[in-house]
Amino acid sequence: MGVSIEGVGYYVPQKVLTNFDLEKMVDTSDEWITTRTGIKERRIAEGESLVDMAYKASLMALEESKTKPEEIDLIILATLTPDLSFPASACLLQARLGCNKAYAFDISAACSGFLYGLEIASSLIISNRAKKVLLVGAERLSQIVDWTDRATCVLFGDGAGAAVLSAEGEGELLASAMRSDGSYWDILYGERCGYLRMKGKELFKLAVRSMAEVCEEVIKRAGVSIADIDLVVPHQANIRIMQALAERLNIPMEKAYSNIHKYGNTSAASIPIALYEAKQEGRLKRGDLVLLTAMGGGLTWGASLLRF
Ligand code: ACO
């Protein structure tokens, strides 16, 4: 029995914050941000909660998969910026959507949240404990970014992505590998009721190495070759990390999807947003072999290889 992504959806706030806007806020430049990260602009939520964004992305995913809210039996929401400390944002989302037969919980795995969620959801589907799962990655990172710190504030943005998963479709999760190493917690963390803090240089090197390792592992376990892969959808943290990863895996950059120039790093939302846009642009089709990979605070990281 395979686990298939039946529908995807996304939402980003209307407000665009460009590199030129940031030039007026901190000592930075469009040139520095573009060459070091690939980011040109990001979206900022104004008057919208995390659940508002997650709700809009979820409606699209439900519609695309032709799923009624009451058919969902589990909601997993990956976020590091919930609206309340409790209850879980997944429960608030459940109420908004009317998924009254589901149970719902949040997971905290930073940028790897969507992949961790995919791993949990597919285990429950394969073991027949859930039939249809709504998996959401949503972030309002603008509320934990220190807007006076040029080393971090240029990198992040807000948004949400969602997917409906079931065993009924044509797709299949072929192999996955998830990891964490808490000894690196202080490389990227959020202060209690404070700001996101990051040691960017160290993170850069660890990100390339660790994502490459899990990607190689899932490719080997699935018994496919690099040349068989149609598309890589990496977490959108930095275009240079994606380039270094592609080089290390020996995958041409044309096979790696990136929309980082428009949204920056949206943490748990970045992979589902990218999946949605890749599909819209015709870069991701049914039957394609897709490699997803992410790395984030924890440190957490992982890779999943799917027949889409
Ligand atoms: N504008 C201008 N100059 C800047 C800026 C800025 N916005 N930010 C830093 N600088 C300066 C630094 O002060 C430094 O100056 P100095 O040489 O005089 O000391 C210089 O630019 C170089 O800084 P570095 O930190 O060495 O720059 P680097 O090339 O490493 O790029 C970056 C920094 C973009 C943060 C990179 O290290 C990176 O992308 N790291 C990974 C981030 C990441 O992957 N995050 C993912 C996880 S996020 C999550 O889980 C929520």
Boltz pocket constraint, residues with backbone or C-beta under 6 A from the ligand:
constraints:
  - pocket:
      binder: B
      contacts: [[A, 27], [A, 28], [A, 29], [A, 32], [A, 33], [A, 36], [A, 37], [A, 110], [A, 111], [A, 150], [A, 151], [A, 152], [A, 154], [A, 188], [A, 199], [A, 200], [A, 201], [A, 202], [A, 203], [A, 204], [A, 207], [A, 237], [A, 238], [A, 241], [A, 265], [A, 267], [A, 295], [A, 296], [A, 297]]
      max_distance: 6.0
